Amino acid sequence: MAIEDISQDSDEMEITIKGSNITRWLFLGLPAIAFWIIGGLGALSLLGGLQSGDVVPGVGTSPTDLSVMWGCISVCAAGGIILGMTALFRTLPRRLLFANVLLSIFSLFFSVLT
């Protein structure tokens, strides 16, 4: 029996990162990721505090309303982080990335505000 050398050089997938993608990611993707992480973790901690009873809703606010709001912020944070990371590997429009940065700042602001 002969042993064959099987090489898969033609089937290997290479991930390349363009220089323009790195600059877009540094100026638009990375800040959005950082703000989404901070805002998302804040929303998750407030949601956890609401479930454990440590966070008490204010007058005119129900726990359900706060759960929905902070849950939406957490879901949007996950989407914004994924979008920011995608900017490193794919060329995304600057408008989309800029909108992601603005939304991340607003989410952080409203997460702290509430």
Contact map, one row per residue, 1 for C-alpha under 8 A:
111000000000000000000000000000000000000000000000000000000000000000000000000000000000000000000000000000000000000000
111100000000000000000000000000000000000000000000000000000000000000000000000000000000000000000000000000000000000000
111110000000000000000000000000000000000000000000000000000000000000000000000000000000000000000000000000000000000000
011111000000000000000000000000000000000000000000000000000000000000000000000000000000000000000000000000000000000000
001111100000000000000000000000000000000000000000000000000000000000000000000000000000000000000000000000000000000000
000111110000000000000000000000000000000000000000000000000000000000000000000000000000000000000000000000000000000000
000011111000000000000000000000000000000000000000000000000000000000000000000000000000000000000000000000000000000000
000001111111000000000000000000000000000000000000000000000000000000000000000000000000000000000000000000000000000000
000000111111000000000000000000000000000000000000000000000000000000000000000000000000000000000000000000000000000000
000000011111000000000000000000000000000000000000000000000000000000000000000000000000000000000000000000000000000000
000000011111100000000000000000000000000000000000000000000000000000000000000000000000000000000000000000000000000000
000000011111110000000000000000000000000000000000000000000000000000000000000000000000000000000000000000000000000000
000000000011111000000000000000000000000000000000000000000000000000000000000000000000000000000000000000000000000000
000000000001111100000000000000000000000000000000000000000000000000000000000000000000000000000000000000000000000000
000000000000111110000000000000000000000000000000000000000000000000000000000000000000000010000000000000000000000000
000000000000011111000000000000000000000000000000000000000000000000000000000000000000000010000000000000000000000000
000000000000001111101100000000000000000000000000000000000000000000000000000000000000000110000000000000000000000000
000000000000000111111100000000000000000000000000000000000000000000000000000000000000000010000000000000000000000000
000000000000000011111110000000000000000000000000000000000000000000000000000000000000000000000000000000000000000000
000000000000000001111111000000000000000000000000000000000000000000000000000000000000000000000000000000000000000000
000000000000000011111111100000000000000000000000000000000000000000000000000000000000001111100000000000000000000000
000000000000000011111111110000000000000000000000000000000000000000000000000000000000000100000000000000000000000000
000000000000000000111111111000000000000000000000000000000000000000000000000000000000000000000000000000000000000000
000000000000000000011111111110000000000000000000000000000000000000000000000000000000001100000100000000000000000000
000000000000000000001111111111000000000000000000000000000000000000000000000000000001101100000000000000000000000000
000000000000000000000111111111100000000000000000000000000000000000000000000000000000000000000000000000000000000000
000000000000000000000011111111100000000000000000000000000000000000000000000000000000000000000000000000000000000000
000000000000000000000001111111110000000000000000000000000000000000000000000000000001000000000000110010000000000000
000000000000000000000001111111111000000000000000000000000000000000000000000000000011101100000000100010000000000000
000000000000000000000000111111111100000000000000000000000000000000000000000000000001100000000000000000000000000000
000000000000000000000000011111111110000000000000000000000000000000000000000000000000000000000000000010000000000000
000000000000000000000000000111111111000000000000000000000000000000000000000000011001000000000000000111011000000000
000000000000000000000000000011111111100000000000000000000000000000000000000000011001100000000000000000010000000000
000000000000000000000000000001111111110000000000000000000000000000000000000000000000000000000000000000000000000000
000000000000000000000000000000111111111000000000000000000000000000000000000000000000000000000000000010011001000000
000000000000000000000000000000011111111100000000000000000000000000000000000011011000000000000000000000011011000000
000000000000000000000000000000001111111110000000000000000000000000000000000010001000000000000000000000000000000000
000000000000000000000000000000000111111111000000000000000000000000000000000000000000000000000000000000000001000000
000000000000000000000000000000000011111111100000000000000000000000000000110010000000000000000000000000010011101100
000000000000000000000000000000000001111111110000000000000000000000000000110011000000000000000000000000000011000000
000000000000000000000000000000000000111111111000000000000000000000000000010000000000000000000000000000000000000000
000000000000000000000000000000000000011111111100000000000000000000000000000000000000000000000000000000000001001100
000000000000000000000000000000000000001111111110000000000000000000000110110000000000000000000000000000000000001000
000000000000000000000000000000000000000111111111000000000000000000000110010000000000000000000000000000000000000000
000000000000000000000000000000000000000011111111100000000000000000000000000000000000000000000000000000000000000000
000000000000000000000000000000000000000001111111110000100000000000000100000000000000000000000000000000000000000000
000000000000000000000000000000000000000000111111111000000000000001100110000000000000000000000000000000000000000000
000000000000000000000000000000000000000000011111111100000000000000000000000000000000000000000000000000000000000000
000000000000000000000000000000000000000000001111111111100000000000000000000000000000000000000000000000000000000000
000000000000000000000000000000000000000000000111111111111000001000100000000000000000000000000000000000000000000000
000000000000000000000000000000000000000000000011111111100000000000000000000000000000000000000000000000000000000000
000000000000000000000000000000000000000000000001111111100000000000000000000000000000000000000000000000000000000000
000000000000000000000000000000000000000000000000111111110000000000000000000000000000000000000000000000000000000000
000000000000000000000000000000000000000000000000111111110000000000000000000000000000000000000000000000000000000000
000000000000000000000000000000000000000000000100111111111000000000000000000000000000000000000000000000000000000000
000000000000000000000000000000000000000000000000010011111100000000000000000000000000000000000000000000000000000000
000000000000000000000000000000000000000000000000010000111110111001000000000000000000000000000000000000000000000000
000000000000000000000000000000000000000000000000000000011111110000000000000000000000000000000000000000000000000000
000000000000000000000000000000000000000000000000000000001111100000000000000000000000000000000000000000000000000000
000000000000000000000000000000000000000000000000000000000111110000000000000000000000000000000000000000000000000000
000000000000000000000000000000000000000000000000000000001111111011000000000000000000000000000000000000000000000000
000000000000000000000000000000000000000000000000000000001101111111000000000000000000000000000000000000000000000000
000000000000000000000000000000000000000000000000010000001000111111100000000000000000000000000000000000000000000000
000000000000000000000000000000000000000000000000000000000000011111110000000000000000000000000000000000000000000000
000000000000000000000000000000000000000000000000000000000000111111111000000000000000000000000000000000000000000000
000000000000000000000000000000000000000000000010000000001000111111111100000000000000000000000000000000000000000000
000000000000000000000000000000000000000000000010010000000000001111111110000000000000000000000000000000000000000000
000000000000000000000000000000000000000000000000000000000000000111111111000000000000000000000000000000000000000000
000000000000000000000000000000000000000000000000000000000000000011111111100000000000000000000000000000000000000000
000000000000000000000000000000000000000000110110000000000000000001111111110000000000000000000000000000000000001000
000000000000000000000000000000000000000000110010000000000000000000111111111000000000000000000000000000000000000000
000000000000000000000000000000000000000000000000000000000000000000011111111100000000000000000000000000000000000000
000000000000000000000000000000000000001100100000000000000000000000001111111110000000000000000000000000000010000000
000000000000000000000000000000000000001110110000000000000000000000000111111111000000000000000000000000000000000000
000000000000000000000000000000000000000000000000000000000000000000000011111111100000000000000000000000000000000000
000000000000000000000000000000000000000000000000000000000000000000000001111111110000000000000000000000000000000000
000000000000000000000000000000000001101100000000000000000000000000000000111111111000000000000000000000010000000000
000000000000000000000000000000000001000100000000000000000000000000000000011111111100000000000000000000000000000000
000000000000000000000000000000000000000000000000000000000000000000000000001111111110000000000000000000000000000000
000000000000000000000000000000011001000000000000000000000000000000000000000111111111000000000000000100010000000000
000000000000000000000000000000011001100000000000000000000000000000000000000011111111100000000000000000000000000000
000000000000000000000000000000000000000000000000000000000000000000000000000001111111110000000000000000000000000000
000000000000000000000000000010000000000000000000000000000000000000000000000000111111111000000000100100000000000000
000000000000000000000000100111011000000000000000000000000000000000000000000000011111111100000000100100000000000000
000000000000000000000000100011001000000000000000000000000000000000000000000000001111111110000000000000000000000000
000000000000000000000000000000000000000000000000000000000000000000000000000000000111111111000000000000000000000000
000000000000000000001001100010000000000000000000000000000000000000000000000000000011111111110000100000000000000000
000000000000000010001101100010000000000000000000000000000000000000000000000000000001111111100000000000000000000000
000000000000001111001000000000000000000000000000000000000000000000000000000000000000111111100000000000000000000000
000000000000000000001000000000000000000000000000000000000000000000000000000000000000011111110000000000000000000000
000000000000000000001000000000000000000000000000000000000000000000000000000000000000001111111000000000000000000000
000000000000000000000000000000000000000000000000000000000000000000000000000000000000001001111101100000000000000000
000000000000000000000000000000000000000000000000000000000000000000000000000000000000000000111111100000000000000000
000000000000000000000001000000000000000000000000000000000000000000000000000000000000000000011111110000000000000000
000000000000000000000000000000000000000000000000000000000000000000000000000000000000000000001111111000000000000000
000000000000000000000000000000000000000000000000000000000000000000000000000000000000000000011111111100000000000000
000000000000000000000000000110000000000000000000000000000000000000000000000000000011001000011111111110000000000000
000000000000000000000000000100000000000000000000000000000000000000000000000000000000000000000111111111000000000000
000000000000000000000000000000000000000000000000000000000000000000000000000000000000000000000011111111100000000000
000000000000000000000000000000010000000000000000000000000000000000000000000000010011000000000001111111110000000000
000000000000000000000000000110110010000000000000000000000000000000000000000000000000000000000000111111111000000000
000000000000000000000000000000010000000000000000000000000000000000000000000000000000000000000000011111111100000000
000000000000000000000000000000000000000000000000000000000000000000000000000000000000000000000000001111111110000000
000000000000000000000000000000011011001000000000000000000000000000000000000010010000000000000000000111111111000000
000000000000000000000000000000010011000000000000000000000000000000000000000000000000000000000000000011111111100000
000000000000000000000000000000000000000000000000000000000000000000000000000000000000000000000000000001111111110000
000000000000000000000000000000000001001100000000000000000000000000000000100000000000000000000000000000111111111000
000000000000000000000000000000000011011101000000000000000000000000000000000000000000000000000000000000011111111100
000000000000000000000000000000000000001000000000000000000000000000000000000000000000000000000000000000001111111110
000000000000000000000000000000000000000000000000000000000000000000000000000000000000000000000000000000000111111111
000000000000000000000000000000000000001001100000000000000000000000000100000000000000000000000000000000000011111111
000000000000000000000000000000000000001001000000000000000000000000000000000000000000000000000000000000000001111111
000000000000000000000000000000000000000000000000000000000000000000000000000000000000000000000000000000000000111111
000000000000000000000000000000000000000000000000000000000000000000000000000000000000000000000000000000000000011111
